Amino acid sequence: MSDPYASRAAVHEQAVDGFGTVRVLPLDPAADAPLLHRWVSEERAVFWGMNGLTAQRVAEIYAHLDTLDTHHAYLVLKDGEPAALLQTYEPEADRVGDCYPVEPGDIGIHLLLAPAGTGSPRPGWTAALTGVLAAYVLLGLDRRRIVVDPDVANEKAVARFLKQGFTAGPVVVLPEIDLPDVYLPEKKAQLAFLTREVAFGR
C-alpha cells in the first residue's frame, strides 16, 4: 500500500534508537480532517473540546488555523503511521498570554496523542514521542521555553507533562473566547513549563 504522506515535506524528522522514525508534517486541513475527527470524537479526547463536531467543522477549524501566523498545526507520524496532533502557538497571541507573564522565547503547545490501539502496553512510547517534539519546538524552532495549559481535570495529561520534566506553574482560568471563527469556553488550566536547559542542557 502506498504511503499517503510520502509526498508531504516534513518540518522535522528524527530517528530514535529502539523507538522508530518520527516525522512532523504541516497539517493538511482537508486531507487530515477525517482522521482528526475520529480522534477528537473519542471520549478520551473530551478535553480537546471538539466532541460532537462534524468532520466538516473540524476541517473548517483547522483551515482557519492555517491562515494564522501565530498558530500552527502538525500531524506527527511514527514509522509512517499517524501518532499525534501537535499545535504550536505564540502565547502573547493566545488567551493563555493573559494568564501568566510571557517571556521572550516562550512557545505554547497542545498535544493530542493518537489512540493507543488494542496491542500490548507501550512503556516509554509517549516519553520518546514527546522528546522528539520537544527537540523540534525548542531546538528546531530555537525557543527557550514551552508552556502547556491542560485542563486541571485532565489529570493524565498533567501527570504526563510533569513526568516529562515540565515544572508546574499556577492554576489559572483561561477566559472564554467567542469569535465568528473560534469559540472556546472558559477553562481552568494547570500551566506547566519546560525550558531548553532542563530538556537539553543548553
Protein Blocks (a to p, Z undefined) as FASTA:
>chain_A
ZZfklmpccfbdcddehibccddddddfklmmmmmmmmmmpmklmmnopghiafklmmmm
mmmmmmpckbccddddeehiafbdcddddfklpfklmmcccdehiacdddddddebjadc
dehklmmmmmmmmmmmmmmnopabdcddddfklmmlmmmmmmnopacdddddddddddfk
bccdddddddddddfklmnoZZ
